[in-house]
Amino acid sequence: MPRPEVQAPPDVFYNEAEARKYTTSSRIIEIQARISERALELLALPNDGVPKLLLDIGCGSGLSGETLTEDGHHWIGYDISKSMLDVALERETEGDLLLADMGQGLGLRPGVIDGAISISAVQWLCNADKSSHDPRLRLKAFFGSLYRCLARGARAVLQFYADNVKQSEMIVTYAMRAGFAGGVVVDWPHSSKAKKSYLVLTCGLPSLQTSLPKGKGEDGEMCSDDDDESNDEDGDRTVGIYERNRPKKRQKTKKNSKGKDWLLRKKEQLRRRGHDVPADTKYTGRKRKTHF
C-alpha cells in the first residue's frame, strides 16, 4: 500500500475517520511512542531537572506529545490537519496546539525554543499538493523559521521517510543552507521494516558536545565499528555528517561556442546569398589575445 503522502494532501488524507482510526490503533500508538522516545534521546537535553519548551512539528493527535509530557517538558504542537487536532483536544493533551502549515514557516519569536522533534512529517514538504506549492521554497521557509526560533546550541530531531535518495538529499541540503549543522542517524540500517532515519540538527556551529550518536543495530545496541565498516562498503552509512557551508555556485559554461568551423560555414552561407565577404586566411576564426 502506498504511503499516505503520495495518496493525498495531509489535511485531506487525515480526515475525521482516518484521524480516529490512526489514534485508536494500538500498533501505531506503540510505534509512535518508540520513535518519540528515540527522538527525545537524540535531542540530548541537559539533565538539570528544568522543564524545556519544545516543538512537536506535525503533532497529529498528540501521540508523540505524550512522550514529551511524560518526560516533564512543555510543548507546542503544529499540524495542518484540523481533524487530527480535534482528536488531540478530545484526548486532553497537555501541549498547546496550532493549526498551521509548516511549509509556510513557523512564525515564532527568535531563540525561544529549547528543542524540536518531528515524527513522520517532514517528507510531506517534498510534495507539491497545490499549483502554488514549490517543495524547495517550502523546505527553505520551514528550515529557516525553525533555525530562527531555536535557542543557540539547541537541537532538532526530525524523523522522516524519504521516498528516494534524491528526496532525502533535498531535505538535508535545505537544512544545511538554513545554517544548521548535523546529519542523518539511521537506526536498523539493514532492516527493510524497522529502518528509521533521523535528521539530527544543531542550531549553531558544530562542536565535540554536539557530535552525532551512532545508529542502533539489530540487537538494540549501538552499532559496532565492524557494522560501520560494512555499511560503508555497502554504501549504506549509519551516520551521515554534513557541513553547514553553502555550496559553491556553478560556473557558467558556454553551451553553443561559435568556433572557427561555425564562422567558415557562416561566411560561405553569406557568399551564396551574394554578400561581399572577406577571403578566408590563416587568421580567420582565430581568438584574439586579451592584450597586445
JONOR-V987333 format. One record per helix or strand of 2 or more residues. SS is the DSSP state (H for helix, E for strand). FROM is the first residue (numbers start at 1). LEN is the number of residues. If there is no record, write none. Layout:
BEGIN
SS | FROM | LEN
SS | FROM | LEN
END
This chain:
BEGIN
H | 4 | 3
H | 10 | 4
H | 16 | 9
H | 26 | 18
E | 53 | 5
H | 63 | 8
E | 74 | 6
H | 82 | 9
E | 96 | 4
H | 102 | 3
E | 113 | 7
H | 122 | 5
H | 135 | 15
E | 150 | 11
H | 165 | 13
E | 180 | 8
E | 196 | 8
H | 208 | 3
H | 225 | 10
E | 239 | 4
H | 260 | 13
END
